[in-house]
Amino acid sequence: MANVSARQIDAIIERHAALQARMATGDMTPADFVAASKEFAELEPVAAAAREVVRLRGELAALGEMLSDAEMKTMAEEEIAAVKEALPAAEHDLAVRLLPKDVADERAAMLEIRAGTGGDEAALFAGDLLRMYSRYADAQGWKVEIISANEAEVGGYKEVVASVTGQGVFAKLKFESGVHRVQRVPVTESGGRIHTSAATVAVLPEAEEVDVAIEEKDLKVDIYRSSGAGGQHVNTTDSAIRITHIPTGLVVIQQDQRSQHKNRAKAMQVLRARLYDLERARAHSAEASARKSMVGSGDRSERIRTYNFPQGRVTDHRINLTLHRLPEILEGQMDELIDALIAEDQAQRLAGLGD
């Protein structure tokens, strides 16, 4: 594990104190004060972790000096054991807080779920996954909005795209991208045989207009009449939108709204997220080729998880974690699973800093 030096710790504490003193003077422009406040808020938990390491290291040194005192030796040895037990956890906490942050971690996310192999059963499973993520989002205090949905006749979805907004959405959901496999007896199967089906999940950080430059000349926009389920307003107006981004070939279709303007706005929202994701992939390609992260590769063709109904278990293949809590997880109780993925990613990145 990468260890944090005394010099690094001193620099953190000094920077935190300097920011606090500077803001207290009031001698700053509003823009400077906002910038300093943001940095101070981000540095606060890091500085607190640094101070805890300093405290424990100082306590360990002081107790070491007490070992030469015959009367204090026994008590000092007991306290030294306690501090030595607490110090590695404090140092690990600080090291994790100092890891480079993904600039997209605090963003909202675009969640795309597509039925894969398995026909009707795959569509039903895609619906189960959407429900699982929606329940998890509710527990986190996030909001889920369906952007577009192509429903299957038997239920579930051939494809569904949703926007998930709230604090730290992408940080918690970004490791969900990949192929999710389900093993169960389909409701449509009279023989009781276990089938294996799959759905693909993609989690993209939502992008603002300033993040991605999209020029009108690079867009081919087709307007046509909506089709499919949608009630009496379907097929009455030309409101469906298909936007093709010519340089990349990306195509976004939006027809869920009655208004052509609303369909275009939502299509552009999805297109921005996909283009931003492409830019992030390019930026990370050099690092990925040097050392591909087992957790965060983002390869959507990779089978990442299996949901086995007969045995009531969920297995994440990237970290070899099996939980016998399938019903609870499908109800959105995903904390143990997501926390394990985040911890493994942190461990890999800490090990990488020590290489």
Summary of the structure (lengths in Angstrom):
residues: 355
radius of gyration: 25.6
end to end distance: 9.4
largest distance: 93.1
contacts: 1056
relative contact order: 0.11
helix: 49%
strand: 21%
